Amino acid sequence: MNGEAIITEQPLPQVKIKASENRICSGTEVTFYAVIDQASNPVYQWYKNYTPVGGNETTYTYVPNNGDLIQVIVSSGDCTGFSDVFETIVFPVTAGITVSCENTQVIAGEPVTFIAETFNAGNNYQIDWYLNDQPLNEHGIEFTYQPENSDEIYATLAVGDDVPCLKEYFFESNTILMSVCSNYPQVFTLNSEGGYLCEFDYGILTLSGSEPGVLYSVYSENEQGNYVWYPFTDEKPGTGGPLEFDVSAGVFKIQAQNACFTLWMDGVCTFEYYNTTTPIVVSNNDIMAGTSVTFSVPAWREDSPAAIYIWNRSNQESYIGETYTCIPENGDYINAGMRTPCQNYDSDGSTIVMFVRDHNAHYTNWTGNFSNNWNNALNWDNGLPDITSIVTIPEIANHFPTLTTPAICASLIMSNSASFIGAEYLDVKSVKITKENTANQFHFISSPLANKTTWGNVFPYNQNAIWVREYWEGTGNWENHSIRNLVSNDKGYSYKGLQSGHATFIGWLTHGDPVSWLFYNNTSNDIDRDGWNLMANPYSSSLDWDLISGNATEAAVYAWNGYNYISWNGSVGALNQGIIPPLSGFFVKALNRGTGHFQITKTARVHANEIPYKKADPYAVLEIEVTDGTYDDRTYFRLNDLATHSFDHKFDAHKLFGIGEAPQLYSATDGLPLSINEFPWQKTTIEQHLCFSSGIPGSYTLHFSPKGIDPYLSATFTDRQKKVSFDLRMLSQYNFDYLPGEDPKRFFVKFSPTVEKVNTPDLQAYAHNGILHLLNKNQITGELHVVSTNAVTVFTSNFGGTDHQLFNLNLPTGIYIVQLVSENEIRNVKVVL
């Protein structure tokens, strides 16, 4: 040994892949072999598309796809050998041909080019074109000709022997049916009669016939009655026979179209979903014990099929039939679910609560002579109520009852402005509340009931003389209601009676905190339509608007007095102190687009004759009222440092116009009519339009009520038409005549930081023994007007040229305003004759 070592390098395994098939046909199983040398105890790992497959074998067998990548890795000791990647080439076992053209419906005489597309045809193939099963002398990829109606075109493909793996060598394409026209499609008739559908059912439209090569489409009316039609179903090709289409509810027509013309088929078909709600009415309510009554559901339509209901009495199934007759007890409640023609046991319907008077009932009337304590016998004319008592709360009382602890009675009767707070504490079986209406006058109304009722129960008499409406914010329109419509406590309504009468609500009083939907979805961009919601007073008492959270609405609320809207913004307004009467609706305007919620809580309940104390208004207010002897209207200017000169949703109130016969008085900011106009006064002169309109010509009177006007603030009224101005501290009213169509911006009010001069040492006016004396130290010249307190000019003269003038007015005894108009100023002096 000489200390030297000899190291020999072990050679890497040499690996190759060999396939059992040199030409792979689709679907053929192939075995791949690993061919190696110079390796001892080799370990094999096969890969397909770089994913391990197979086992430790010298072969791997499977059915390959075209383009698969096969590789094997061989390990021997510490050495590893990699084969080359074998990419499979798999040949299809079939070939094919398809034909197409740009349009299969063409006008007569129009040439059409047909194109053939082959698959796996190789290089040695032949195409043959056929027309109506007759061969053409056409063999190219394309051919062009002028088709006739109902021509059928197809092609065949013959493949040569240069394409491997084929099982057959002759193929036929699809067939193209040509529709060639020079006339309108033939008119067929829509035979379906339409009718009623239950929810989730489909109606069938049947067209009496069809033409091959013509396409038929169903169209539906976008909104019933607007005659705007939109595609409803996919097209169906004509077959030469009748066609059927499945549709849901709607109004439908069928349109036919060929290459030349589009034409409506005869007939229109209407399907409607059957109204499965159960708006129950009762033949009589407020009855004596032992009286039989019948419950029914008014027909949805005159032609609607009769319906069968499952009737429930006080939550117990009692009867199955069209109507239900029984002898109810006080507080029994009746509801129903439809059984036929559509099954809907959980339908949204009304609940009728029965008001039944026991023959031995104890009657006691609230007087409120002592307090609002229900449990004080001094407030009742016949003792405290008990479980047998029928209690009446009158319209007028010194105090109205407020319950804060549990109490009980059999029934409760209220009407109009009667007020009761504390329904959540009262155990009562039935309640009856009525609201009187004046003939031919719109009223806003709301339900004080927790249960839903129907207009058929609210107005059981003279129903053809009652017009009830609901306001829809989405359209900005009023929708008429029928006796079937449900009445709930989460929305307000409008109604008008052709005769005097009353609305009657019988049921259970609202005692929770109802939540209403608040909508701002109208897209008209009309300030008089967008975002307006008619809400409800859901309680048996008045509401104080200032105690309702208005985060989702503008600050103002709008009630209706029978001829004009009256508003309140939390500080001023014609709606006195913001008190909303019971059984009344009111408008609010949503702040944010979309759909939200509006909640009224029990904490907002008040008695109208016991309004909570409200802080004195710290800002100057000018209230102006217009009267015509029958109607009136009011508008307000309020000087508020927190406001701006633009519209402020926290302070200003829109002007909503009333009936055409009533006078309309308002101001305007940014072109918006306002009933309440708040703006800052920073000791600068501000002029505000005072606008007036009416549909009736006549004489009108403006009444001015300034409140809190700063001694250094002048408020001046100007009639541009008569060219007269007056200091509003001296003028309480102003008479004027009006013709419809006159400029509404006839008047304006000016707020100025300086008070106009009255009497000063250099110019003084006073009266003595019916004579007007004018002391004019500087002999100023001008015009003198004597104006009565109702703003009528009763005397006019020139003055000046002497330091003491006497004017024999010859006027009745009274208070007058002397207006001295000179070149540089106007002075108003109040004198007494």
Buried (B, 14 or more C-beta within 10 A) or exposed (E): EEEEEEEEEEEBBEBBBEBEBEEBBBEBEBEBBBEBEEBEEBEBBBBBEEEEEBEEEBBBEBEBEEEBEBBBBBBBEEBBBEBEEBEBEBBBBBBBBBBEBEEBBBEBEEEBEBBBEBEBBBEEBEBBBBBEEEEBEBEEEEBEBEBEBEBEBBBBBBBEEEBEBBEEBEBEBEEBBBBBBEEEBBEBEBBBEBBBBBEEEEBEBBBBBBBEBBBBBBBBBEEEEEEEBEEBBEEBBBEEEEBEBEBBBBBBBBBBBBBBBEBBBEBBBBBBBBBBBBBBBBBEBBBEBEEEBEBBBEEBEEEBBEBBBBBBBBEEEEBEEEBBEBEBBBBBBBBBBBBEBBBBEEBEBBBBBBBBBBEEBBBBBBBBEEEBBBBBEEBBEEEBBEEBBBBBBBEEBEBBBBBEEEBBBBBBBBBBBBBBBBBEBBEBBBBBBBBBBEEEBBBBBBBBBBBBBBBBBBBBEEBEEBBBBBBBBEEBEBEEBEBBBBBBBBBBBBBBBEEEBBBBBBBBBBBEEBEBEBBBBBEEEEBEBBBBBBBBBBBBBBBBBBBBEBEBBBBBBBBBBBBBBBBBBBBBBBBEBBBBBBBBBBBBBBBEEEEBEBBBBBEBBBBBBBBEEEEEEEBBBBBBBBBBEEBBBBBBBBBBEEBBEEBBBBBBBBBBBBEEEBBBBBBBBEEBBBBBBBBBBEEEEBEBBBBBBBEBEEEBBBBBEBBBBBEEBBBBBBBEEBEBBBBBBBBBBBEBEBEEEBEBEBBBBBBBBEBBBBBEEEBBBBBEEEEBBBBBEEBBEBBBBBBBBEBEEBBEEEBBEEEEBEBEBEBEEEEBBBBBBBEEEBBBBBBEB
